[in-house]
Amino acid sequence: MKRNRLVMTLISILFGLIVGAIALLIAGFNPLEAYGVMLKGVFGKPKYISWTIIRSTPLILTGLSVAFAFRTGLFNIGAEGQFIIGSLVTTLVGYFIKLPPIIHPIVAILAGCLAGALWAGFAGFLKSKFGINEVITTIMLNWIALYFSNFIVFTDKFKRPNKEASYKILESAHINILEKWKTSEVGKAFLKNNDFLKDFLNPPVNYGFIIAILVAILIWYILKHTTLGYQLRAVGFNKDAAEYGGIDVKKNIVISMMIAGALSGLAGAVQVLGVSKETAILVMMEGYGFDGIAVSLIAGNNPLSCIPAALLFGGLKYGGSKLQPTIGAPFEVINIIIGIIVFFIAMPKLTEIITSIKGRKRGGKVENNK
Amino acid sequence: MKIINDIGIIIGISLMYAAPLIFTSLGGVMSENAGVVNIGLEGMMTIGAFVGAAVAYFTKNPWIGFIAAGLAGGGLAILHAVACVTFVADHVVSGIAMNFIGPGLALFLCKVFFDGAAMTIPLDLNHKIPRPLNGILPPDTFLNSVFNQYATVYIAFILVLIVWFLLYKTKVGLRIRAVGEHPKAADTLGVNVYKMKYLAVILSGVFAGFGGAALSTAVVSNYRVSLISGQGFIALAAMIFGNWKPQGAMWGCLLFGAAQGLVVYLGGTSLKVSSQILAMIPYVITLITLIIFVGEASGPAANGLPYEKNQD
């Protein structure tokens, strides 16, 4: 079954690339050239690789957030808002509170997680107490989060003059790898002789990626090997049966939303501490949460698979960003490709038929899965 | 009578903002009553907004744009129907795919047809959707503020009636609802389940496309990236709010439109409130109304479930 799932995902990705190629071709661009540009844009230089990893990091976490909620029977369309609130609170803690290094980022991250957890927990509470569909509440909460964040950033003490953003967080809260060393004399001297490392460390490489991987393993463990995970999955699988089995369904809904929210809040936190260092005034949603939904779906809602899925997603987006400046092809072809990938992932039946036709041609036995 | 005029202005703005949502929300009503969850309304609305504005710009006729928008939305909905009905896909997953494909395709085509610009060229005032009662009512009066609306506003409300009639007073409507409630029973009675679902999903896309065009060719005069951002989801929320009924969805959209109208009105007064707080109001009001009035909502019984003919 697991192998099937992987084959299916790969076929979906192939279809996505084919449809993307057709769109490019019709629009008058050479698809091979375009994909070449993207590949080079991701693997061409060490710093491109680190940018891809940096871009993927928040997506691993929002992907985990959505996947976790899905596994427990909830659709967390609110990852976007939880991300916004998480980044806002992390920036507040990173700027206003003075703490020594190491402790500062830890406190800021925990604050971001807590904020995301409470934001999502509210939707969980509304669902368990009043039975209101979490899809609507989290959609509304996304917009409320966006405007609330803007409102806070616009306050005099927080807004950087002449900038559509808050003040930068204090240096003690940064989570960048070898940040001080990079610009020190020793570091400069060392990097002078090591081009690969110099280039790789040029972008804001940070501990976020490591945190995301550790958290993915943690979430996988919680779902698979703990009582809490068992209960949450039971609620997701069959609410009534779980209730009959003595599981407090209402409590579990709130807990599940809070964990999902903490994950999205964490995504916002590492993005602020590692990359943006500030909260910008948003005109529209940035899409970390919505991209997280796609990541989760490509990963089949499996926490560990969220890592490669997010890397694929981050790679497509970062590589795709090179299209417009080099050959002038619209970047949006990436969204079409991602949409088609998700579209085919939605149809396991179709991909099953396709693979079985292939099997028949080879004269092999057709596997019957049902 | 300034206060009455002001109330008229607020009502007018509310109706204008509610109309695109009503179209899209009715799309949700169609699809979900036939048992197909359509979270892809946002994507269908976006492609409609682009195609509507682009075709209206090139043909200089807003109505051709409006129809084209419906076709574009319907076209995207065919994909959703193929996935959900024929290939028993997970409706939510397919819907999310629509929300990537629709906006992606819209902006891709926009850049191809408009020299890399992320918005279409604005329509001339006389190439926008007309206001049929413009100049007939006395200016600066309550009646004028309320009724001097774009034709799409009137069409939206007429469509509510049509969808209500279709669903509750015709044979096709009964079949659509039967398919959404209990497809097996409907099938046993000789209803073509797949055909009904296809019909409902495609209509859903057509309506969402209309909704997009009602924004891009009437409320504003072009398509741009941030135009739809989230309206499709709000229409979806309004449909759930309205308990999956056309008239209910309409009230949901009107509530949201009214909150929006109030915000636009307050923004124009000398009131000292942060614009960000004002912008938040419609969402907060919707949330509070949900808590007070709605509570447990449940749609058609077989909504979101795949249906395969030969399954036990």
Interface residues (C-beta under 8 A of the other chain):
Chain A: A23 A27 G28 F75 I77 L126 F130 G131 I132 N133 V135 I136 T137 I139 M140 L141 N142 W143 I144 Y147 F148 N150 F151 F154 V283 M284 M285 F290 I293 A294 L297 Q324 G328 P330 E332 V333 I334 N335 I336 I338 G339 I340 I341 V342 F343 I345 A346 M347 P348 K349 L350
Chain B: I39 G43 L79 A83 F87 V88 A89 D90 V92 V93 S94 I96 A97 M98 N99 F100 I101 G102 P103 G104 L105 L107 F108 K111 V112 G116 V225 S226 S229 G230 F233 I234 L236 A237 I240 F241 S274 Q276 I277 A279 M280 Y283 V284 T286 L287 L290 I291 V294 G295 E296 A297
